[in-house]
Amino acid sequence: MGTSGADGPIPDRPRVVAILGPTASGKTQLAVCLAKELGGELVNADSRQGIRELTIGVCQPTAAELQGVTCHGLDWSRLGDSFSAAEYRVKATAAVEAIASRKRPAIVVGGTGFYIRALLGGFDFGGVAPQARRTDSASGPIDPPSLAVAAAAELERLDPQRAREVDRSNPRRVIRAVELARAGARASQLPPEWSVVKLGCHVGTGLLRDRIEARSERLVADPFREEVESLLSRGFSAELLARTAIGYSEVIDWAQGRCTRGEAVGRVIARTWRYAKAQWTWLRTEPDLHWVDAAVSPAAVTSQCLAAIDSAWTARVR
């Protein structure tokens, strides 16, 4: 396929392929296949897989799954520390530029849509650093409804336009918009000068549900329980683990006898399914996304992606 010279992307611009999709849609496997075909390196865009201390519970790709492909960003944050999309953008941008200096394409892969949009959309976040330890927000995955309502009211007063645009179902997004508004700034989109192709992994609802169920059944097993017990023994609290990623609270309850393994699996399936549906909602708003059929064989979906990449990069030099 044409990936350089007269048939490739705009010369001297970093080449980036972004692979998006709901959890369990096959993003990592596809990313590895594309990296091997294109001679590229991966950049993680999953906020949970990027936490250094977590591996099994967040399905961090193993060395065997990576098949020798380099993956950046699997240790950029620490368990219990804040790590914002703005911080992610700085580290991921440096990784993309370093990969480009080696004349390789960067394959950005992960299910944290805001990370990918922050990186590829070029959000500058108004130059305002998020509060590392907010005194007016909960540290858990969901802020109290009363806080979200108060933040939305303040945003309407400070920045009515942004109040109309922000996703009010996401309390953290509303609170971040308030932080920017208080500083007299707004997150602006300044797209980097990269040659970007965005691919979306599409899997039918029934098959995706089946994959989530099968993965959850595999996940809730002794190795995950051992990881949880090790983290607890190192001083990480059960409360911290429970709010970090899906599965940890369930495995803690299973390990401590508060539920059966089967009950833990069922809870993980339900929470993961809700998360996947939220990801679909986000993906429907993602611009310039080229959908591929991820329900077919790895070879077939890789072929679809290579054709889309070749078409996009070739068109940009005509």
C-alpha beads as a LAMMPS data file, in Angstrom:
LAMMPS data file: protein, C-alpha beads

318 atoms
317 bonds

1 atom types
1 bond types

-500.0 500.0 xlo xhi
-500.0 500.0 ylo yhi
-500.0 500.0 zlo zhi

Masses

1 110.0

Atoms # bond

1 1 1 0.000 0.000 0.000
2 1 1 1.133 3.565 -0.549
3 1 1 2.420 5.028 2.706
4 1 1 5.337 7.186 1.598
5 1 1 6.644 9.303 -1.245
6 1 1 4.272 10.333 -4.028
7 1 1 1.588 7.903 -2.860
8 1 1 1.749 8.572 0.876
9 1 1 0.687 11.165 3.392
10 1 1 1.834 14.753 3.371
11 1 1 5.644 14.574 3.673
12 1 1 7.223 15.335 7.067
13 1 1 3.924 15.217 8.907
14 1 1 3.578 12.605 11.637
15 1 1 1.285 9.808 10.506
16 1 1 -1.343 8.804 13.061
17 1 1 -3.952 6.061 12.948
18 1 1 -6.505 6.245 15.761
19 1 1 -8.522 3.145 16.583
20 1 1 -11.716 3.798 18.510
21 1 1 -14.579 1.587 19.590
22 1 1 -16.492 0.325 22.598
23 1 1 -14.885 -2.002 25.092
24 1 1 -14.491 -5.595 23.825
25 1 1 -14.745 -4.524 20.166
26 1 1 -11.243 -5.810 19.371
27 1 1 -9.303 -2.535 19.308
28 1 1 -6.028 -3.828 20.755
29 1 1 -5.797 -6.866 18.497
30 1 1 -6.504 -4.685 15.470
31 1 1 -3.965 -2.091 16.564
32 1 1 -1.258 -4.734 16.874
33 1 1 -2.082 -6.132 13.426
34 1 1 -1.916 -2.659 11.871
35 1 1 1.300 -1.788 13.682
36 1 1 2.947 -4.915 12.294
37 1 1 1.687 -4.184 8.775
38 1 1 2.719 -0.519 8.852
39 1 1 5.856 -0.809 10.986
40 1 1 4.231 1.402 13.612
41 1 1 4.182 1.785 17.382
42 1 1 1.172 1.955 19.690
43 1 1 0.133 4.850 21.929
44 1 1 -2.312 3.826 24.653
45 1 1 -5.462 5.940 25.011
46 1 1 -7.176 3.982 27.769
47 1 1 -7.143 5.875 31.053
48 1 1 -7.298 2.708 33.163
49 1 1 -4.707 0.724 31.217
50 1 1 -2.356 3.656 31.678
51 1 1 -2.200 3.184 35.470
52 1 1 1.155 1.632 36.342
53 1 1 -0.009 -0.624 39.168
54 1 1 -2.972 -2.177 37.327
55 1 1 -2.685 -4.973 34.795
56 1 1 -5.139 -7.873 34.954
57 1 1 -8.250 -6.000 36.042
58 1 1 -7.927 -3.359 33.328
59 1 1 -7.030 -5.888 30.607
60 1 1 -3.685 -4.207 29.989
61 1 1 -2.184 -5.879 26.882
62 1 1 0.380 -8.548 27.692
63 1 1 3.721 -9.022 25.965
64 1 1 2.231 -12.001 24.139
65 1 1 -0.708 -9.921 22.901
66 1 1 1.589 -7.101 21.753
67 1 1 3.688 -9.558 19.718
68 1 1 6.807 -7.445 19.988
69 1 1 5.060 -4.170 19.085
70 1 1 6.059 -1.216 21.265
71 1 1 3.215 0.331 23.249
72 1 1 3.675 3.732 24.907
73 1 1 1.575 5.013 27.784
74 1 1 0.957 1.914 29.867
75 1 1 2.657 3.505 32.879
76 1 1 2.002 7.229 32.579
77 1 1 -0.126 7.528 35.715
78 1 1 -0.051 6.138 39.244
79 1 1 -2.866 4.563 41.194
80 1 1 -4.520 7.190 43.386
81 1 1 -2.906 10.180 41.667
82 1 1 -4.790 12.577 39.425
83 1 1 -3.993 12.401 35.720
84 1 1 -5.946 14.727 33.456
85 1 1 -6.652 14.675 29.745
86 1 1 -4.386 17.723 29.479
87 1 1 -1.517 15.748 31.031
88 1 1 -2.288 12.849 28.732
89 1 1 -2.145 15.146 25.728
90 1 1 1.365 16.345 26.662
91 1 1 2.746 12.825 27.068
92 1 1 0.958 11.362 24.060
93 1 1 2.014 14.245 21.806
94 1 1 5.634 13.656 22.790
95 1 1 5.223 9.946 22.034
96 1 1 3.707 10.613 18.596
97 1 1 6.497 13.051 17.723
98 1 1 9.155 10.574 18.895
99 1 1 7.598 7.792 16.815
100 1 1 7.495 10.131 13.807
101 1 1 11.196 10.914 14.271
102 1 1 11.813 7.193 13.712
103 1 1 9.847 7.438 10.442
104 1 1 7.086 5.250 11.841
105 1 1 3.325 5.793 12.130
106 1 1 1.721 6.061 15.560
107 1 1 -1.280 3.835 16.250
108 1 1 -3.359 5.504 18.972
109 1 1 -5.703 2.979 20.549
110 1 1 -8.070 3.024 23.496
111 1 1 -11.576 3.502 24.761
112 1 1 -11.158 6.837 26.551
113 1 1 -12.711 9.070 23.925
114 1 1 -11.813 12.311 25.666
115 1 1 -8.128 11.341 25.608
116 1 1 -8.246 10.767 21.863
117 1 1 -10.210 13.937 21.220
118 1 1 -7.832 15.919 23.440
119 1 1 -4.834 14.564 21.533
120 1 1 -6.102 14.723 17.971
121 1 1 -8.415 17.701 18.335
122 1 1 -5.622 19.683 19.904
123 1 1 -7.446 20.941 22.983
124 1 1 -5.243 23.466 24.761
125 1 1 -7.537 23.427 27.830
126 1 1 -7.266 27.169 28.074
127 1 1 -3.839 26.865 29.657
128 1 1 -5.586 26.166 32.976
129 1 1 -4.367 23.192 34.964
130 1 1 -7.153 21.149 36.565
131 1 1 -7.249 21.140 40.344
132 1 1 -5.298 18.096 41.510
133 1 1 -7.458 17.715 44.590
134 1 1 -10.761 19.478 44.119
135 1 1 -12.405 20.576 47.314
136 1 1 -15.744 20.966 45.607
137 1 1 -15.996 17.601 43.848
138 1 1 -16.010 13.959 44.792
139 1 1 -12.943 11.866 44.060
140 1 1 -15.045 8.918 42.976
141 1 1 -16.262 8.045 39.479
142 1 1 -19.572 9.881 39.926
143 1 1 -19.950 13.308 41.493
144 1 1 -22.981 13.971 43.687
145 1 1 -26.000 15.113 41.653
146 1 1 -26.364 18.245 43.760
147 1 1 -22.795 19.246 42.922
148 1 1 -23.390 18.759 39.199
149 1 1 -26.517 20.915 39.340
150 1 1 -24.646 23.661 41.217
151 1 1 -21.759 23.536 38.741
152 1 1 -24.144 23.766 35.778
153 1 1 -25.823 26.819 37.311
154 1 1 -22.478 28.524 37.841
155 1 1 -21.422 27.705 34.280
156 1 1 -24.591 29.286 32.908
157 1 1 -23.707 32.469 34.757
158 1 1 -20.013 32.518 33.754
159 1 1 -20.135 31.131 30.210
160 1 1 -23.667 30.704 28.773
161 1 1 -22.404 29.443 25.414
162 1 1 -20.297 26.709 26.967
163 1 1 -23.217 25.835 29.255
164 1 1 -25.293 25.096 26.153
165 1 1 -22.539 22.947 24.619
166 1 1 -21.286 20.896 27.578
167 1 1 -22.514 17.361 28.217
168 1 1 -24.491 17.864 31.438
169 1 1 -24.764 14.133 31.982
170 1 1 -21.010 14.131 32.660
171 1 1 -20.438 15.930 36.004
172 1 1 -16.660 15.976 35.594
173 1 1 -16.997 17.714 32.219
174 1 1 -19.289 20.344 33.721
175 1 1 -16.907 20.948 36.619
176 1 1 -13.941 21.260 34.254
177 1 1 -15.838 23.816 32.191
178 1 1 -16.495 25.798 35.378
179 1 1 -12.774 25.740 36.236
180 1 1 -11.960 27.176 32.818
181 1 1 -14.726 29.738 33.035
182 1 1 -13.500 30.927 36.445
183 1 1 -10.089 31.505 34.871
184 1 1 -11.607 33.316 31.908
185 1 1 -10.495 30.577 29.511
186 1 1 -12.082 27.954 27.303
187 1 1 -10.812 24.694 25.867
188 1 1 -10.094 25.453 22.219
189 1 1 -9.440 23.092 19.360
190 1 1 -6.094 23.612 17.655
191 1 1 -5.615 20.433 15.614
192 1 1 -1.980 19.313 15.367
193 1 1 -0.413 19.252 11.931
194 1 1 -0.512 15.489 11.647
195 1 1 -1.870 13.202 8.945
196 1 1 -4.622 11.445 10.901
197 1 1 -6.943 8.593 9.990
198 1 1 -9.586 7.629 12.557
199 1 1 -11.045 4.130 12.437
200 1 1 -14.073 2.984 14.421
201 1 1 -14.571 -0.685 15.326
202 1 1 -18.210 -1.568 14.715
203 1 1 -19.621 -4.708 16.307
204 1 1 -23.317 -5.589 16.383
205 1 1 -25.110 -5.328 19.708
206 1 1 -25.601 -9.080 20.148
207 1 1 -22.004 -9.994 19.372
208 1 1 -20.639 -7.195 21.543
209 1 1 -22.756 -8.387 24.456
210 1 1 -21.473 -11.934 23.904
211 1 1 -17.876 -10.700 23.912
212 1 1 -18.405 -8.715 27.096
213 1 1 -19.929 -11.742 28.817
214 1 1 -17.116 -14.056 27.707
215 1 1 -14.415 -11.577 28.719
216 1 1 -16.016 -10.956 32.108
217 1 1 -16.184 -14.710 32.737
218 1 1 -12.461 -15.004 31.959
219 1 1 -11.565 -11.876 33.913
220 1 1 -13.147 -12.731 37.259
221 1 1 -10.723 -15.485 38.159
222 1 1 -7.929 -16.217 40.596
223 1 1 -5.242 -14.066 38.889
224 1 1 -7.482 -10.978 39.198
225 1 1 -8.256 -11.809 42.814
226 1 1 -4.522 -12.170 43.508
227 1 1 -3.867 -8.769 41.927
228 1 1 -6.529 -7.189 44.147
229 1 1 -5.197 -8.854 47.286
230 1 1 -1.649 -7.743 46.436
231 1 1 -2.753 -4.136 45.968
232 1 1 -4.635 -4.184 49.255
233 1 1 -1.578 -5.589 51.034
234 1 1 0.499 -2.723 49.606
235 1 1 -1.734 -0.192 51.307
236 1 1 -4.128 0.786 48.519
237 1 1 -7.596 1.045 49.986
238 1 1 -10.591 -0.970 48.870
239 1 1 -12.427 2.316 48.264
240 1 1 -9.705 3.545 45.906
241 1 1 -9.657 0.297 43.942
242 1 1 -13.443 0.183 43.751
243 1 1 -13.685 3.592 42.113
244 1 1 -10.729 3.116 39.777
245 1 1 -12.107 0.638 37.249
246 1 1 -14.929 -1.797 36.632
247 1 1 -14.352 -5.157 38.270
248 1 1 -12.310 -4.202 41.308
249 1 1 -15.212 -3.695 43.713
250 1 1 -16.801 -6.914 42.482
251 1 1 -13.631 -8.956 42.952
252 1 1 -13.066 -7.423 46.390
253 1 1 -16.561 -8.530 47.410
254 1 1 -15.937 -12.002 45.979
255 1 1 -12.533 -12.321 47.669
256 1 1 -13.962 -11.202 51.007
257 1 1 -16.963 -13.516 50.821
258 1 1 -19.673 -10.909 50.326
259 1 1 -20.803 -12.462 47.050
260 1 1 -20.215 -15.553 44.959
261 1 1 -17.981 -15.597 41.912
262 1 1 -21.046 -15.947 39.691
263 1 1 -22.621 -12.874 41.246
264 1 1 -19.394 -10.924 40.743
265 1 1 -19.298 -11.942 37.081
266 1 1 -22.890 -10.829 36.592
267 1 1 -22.209 -7.428 38.125
268 1 1 -19.123 -6.942 35.956
269 1 1 -21.113 -7.803 32.835
270 1 1 -23.869 -5.322 33.740
271 1 1 -21.458 -2.472 34.486
272 1 1 -19.335 -3.158 31.404
273 1 1 -22.412 -3.212 29.193
274 1 1 -23.538 0.168 30.525
275 1 1 -20.048 1.516 29.878
276 1 1 -20.045 0.175 26.314
277 1 1 -23.359 1.914 25.610
278 1 1 -21.935 5.176 26.939
279 1 1 -18.960 4.755 24.629
280 1 1 -21.310 4.280 21.664
281 1 1 -23.023 7.534 22.571
282 1 1 -19.659 9.311 22.531
283 1 1 -18.546 7.685 19.267
284 1 1 -21.662 8.869 17.460
285 1 1 -20.433 12.439 17.979
286 1 1 -16.861 11.773 16.847
287 1 1 -16.130 13.612 13.564
288 1 1 -14.374 12.074 10.547
289 1 1 -14.625 8.523 11.865
290 1 1 -14.311 5.735 9.291
291 1 1 -16.212 2.677 10.509
292 1 1 -14.929 -0.821 9.840
293 1 1 -16.632 -4.151 10.453
294 1 1 -14.824 -5.540 13.484
295 1 1 -17.026 -8.635 13.630
296 1 1 -15.092 -10.337 10.827
297 1 1 -11.767 -12.166 11.085
298 1 1 -8.642 -10.219 12.203
299 1 1 -7.201 -10.538 8.695
300 1 1 -10.378 -9.210 7.087
301 1 1 -10.770 -6.203 9.392
302 1 1 -7.061 -5.411 9.027
303 1 1 -7.512 -5.436 5.257
304 1 1 -10.448 -3.004 5.558
305 1 1 -8.341 -0.670 7.677
306 1 1 -5.325 -0.776 5.387
307 1 1 -7.548 0.132 2.430
308 1 1 -9.070 3.055 4.337
309 1 1 -5.653 4.291 5.470
310 1 1 -4.186 4.023 1.973
311 1 1 -7.145 5.891 0.476
312 1 1 -6.980 8.675 3.057
313 1 1 -3.239 9.214 2.909
314 1 1 -3.099 8.995 -0.878
315 1 1 -5.915 11.545 -1.268
316 1 1 -4.041 14.088 0.875
317 1 1 -1.181 14.474 -1.569
318 1 1 -3.253 14.912 -4.701

Bonds

1 1 1 2
2 1 2 3
3 1 3 4
4 1 4 5
5 1 5 6
6 1 6 7
7 1 7 8
8 1 8 9
9 1 9 10
10 1 10 11
11 1 11 12
12 1 12 13
13 1 13 14
14 1 14 15
15 1 15 16
16 1 16 17
17 1 17 18
18 1 18 19
19 1 19 20
20 1 20 21
21 1 21 22
22 1 22 23
23 1 23 24
24 1 24 25
25 1 25 26
26 1 26 27
27 1 27 28
28 1 28 29
29 1 29 30
30 1 30 31
31 1 31 32
32 1 32 33
33 1 33 34
34 1 34 35
35 1 35 36
36 1 36 37
37 1 37 38
38 1 38 39
39 1 39 40
40 1 40 41
41 1 41 42
42 1 42 43
43 1 43 44
44 1 44 45
45 1 45 46
46 1 46 47
47 1 47 48
48 1 48 49
49 1 49 50
50 1 50 51
51 1 51 52
52 1 52 53
53 1 53 54
54 1 54 55
55 1 55 56
56 1 56 57
57 1 57 58
58 1 58 59
59 1 59 60
60 1 60 61
61 1 61 62
62 1 62 63
63 1 63 64
64 1 64 65
65 1 65 66
66 1 66 67
67 1 67 68
68 1 68 69
69 1 69 70
70 1 70 71
71 1 71 72
72 1 72 73
73 1 73 74
74 1 74 75
75 1 75 76
76 1 76 77
77 1 77 78
78 1 78 79
79 1 79 80
80 1 80 81
81 1 81 82
82 1 82 83
83 1 83 84
84 1 84 85
85 1 85 86
86 1 86 87
87 1 87 88
88 1 88 89
89 1 89 90
90 1 90 91
91 1 91 92
92 1 92 93
93 1 93 94
94 1 94 95
95 1 95 96
96 1 96 97
97 1 97 98
98 1 98 99
99 1 99 100
100 1 100 101
101 1 101 102
102 1 102 103
103 1 103 104
104 1 104 105
105 1 105 106
106 1 106 107
107 1 107 108
108 1 108 109
109 1 109 110
110 1 110 111
111 1 111 112
112 1 112 113
113 1 113 114
114 1 114 115
115 1 115 116
116 1 116 117
117 1 117 118
118 1 118 119
119 1 119 120
120 1 120 121
121 1 121 122
122 1 122 123
123 1 123 124
124 1 124 125
125 1 125 126
126 1 126 127
127 1 127 128
128 1 128 129
129 1 129 130
130 1 130 131
131 1 131 132
132 1 132 133
133 1 133 134
134 1 134 135
135 1 135 136
136 1 136 137
137 1 137 138
138 1 138 139
139 1 139 140
140 1 140 141
141 1 141 142
142 1 142 143
143 1 143 144
144 1 144 145
145 1 145 146
146 1 146 147
147 1 147 148
148 1 148 149
149 1 149 150
150 1 150 151
151 1 151 152
152 1 152 153
153 1 153 154
154 1 154 155
155 1 155 156
156 1 156 157
157 1 157 158
158 1 158 159
159 1 159 160
160 1 160 161
161 1 161 162
162 1 162 163
163 1 163 164
164 1 164 165
165 1 165 166
166 1 166 167
167 1 167 168
168 1 168 169
169 1 169 170
170 1 170 171
171 1 171 172
172 1 172 173
173 1 173 174
174 1 174 175
175 1 175 176
176 1 176 177
177 1 177 178
178 1 178 179
179 1 179 180
180 1 180 181
181 1 181 182
182 1 182 183
183 1 183 184
184 1 184 185
185 1 185 186
186 1 186 187
187 1 187 188
188 1 188 189
189 1 189 190
190 1 190 191
191 1 191 192
192 1 192 193
193 1 193 194
194 1 194 195
195 1 195 196
196 1 196 197
197 1 197 198
198 1 198 199
199 1 199 200
200 1 200 201
201 1 201 202
202 1 202 203
203 1 203 204
204 1 204 205
205 1 205 206
206 1 206 207
207 1 207 208
208 1 208 209
209 1 209 210
210 1 210 211
211 1 211 212
212 1 212 213
213 1 213 214
214 1 214 215
215 1 215 216
216 1 216 217
217 1 217 218
218 1 218 219
219 1 219 220
220 1 220 221
221 1 221 222
222 1 222 223
223 1 223 224
224 1 224 225
225 1 225 226
226 1 226 227
227 1 227 228
228 1 228 229
229 1 229 230
230 1 230 231
231 1 231 232
232 1 232 233
233 1 233 234
234 1 234 235
235 1 235 236
236 1 236 237
237 1 237 238
238 1 238 239
239 1 239 240
240 1 240 241
241 1 241 242
242 1 242 243
243 1 243 244
244 1 244 245
245 1 245 246
246 1 246 247
247 1 247 248
248 1 248 249
249 1 249 250
250 1 250 251
251 1 251 252
252 1 252 253
253 1 253 254
254 1 254 255
255 1 255 256
256 1 256 257
257 1 257 258
258 1 258 259
259 1 259 260
260 1 260 261
261 1 261 262
262 1 262 263
263 1 263 264
264 1 264 265
265 1 265 266
266 1 266 267
267 1 267 268
268 1 268 269
269 1 269 270
270 1 270 271
271 1 271 272
272 1 272 273
273 1 273 274
274 1 274 275
275 1 275 276
276 1 276 277
277 1 277 278
278 1 278 279
279 1 279 280
280 1 280 281
281 1 281 282
282 1 282 283
283 1 283 284
284 1 284 285
285 1 285 286
286 1 286 287
287 1 287 288
288 1 288 289
289 1 289 290
290 1 290 291
291 1 291 292
292 1 292 293
293 1 293 294
294 1 294 295
295 1 295 296
296 1 296 297
297 1 297 298
298 1 298 299
299 1 299 300
300 1 300 301
301 1 301 302
302 1 302 303
303 1 303 304
304 1 304 305
305 1 305 306
306 1 306 307
307 1 307 308
308 1 308 309
309 1 309 310
310 1 310 311
311 1 311 312
312 1 312 313
313 1 313 314
314 1 314 315
315 1 315 316
316 1 316 317
317 1 317 318
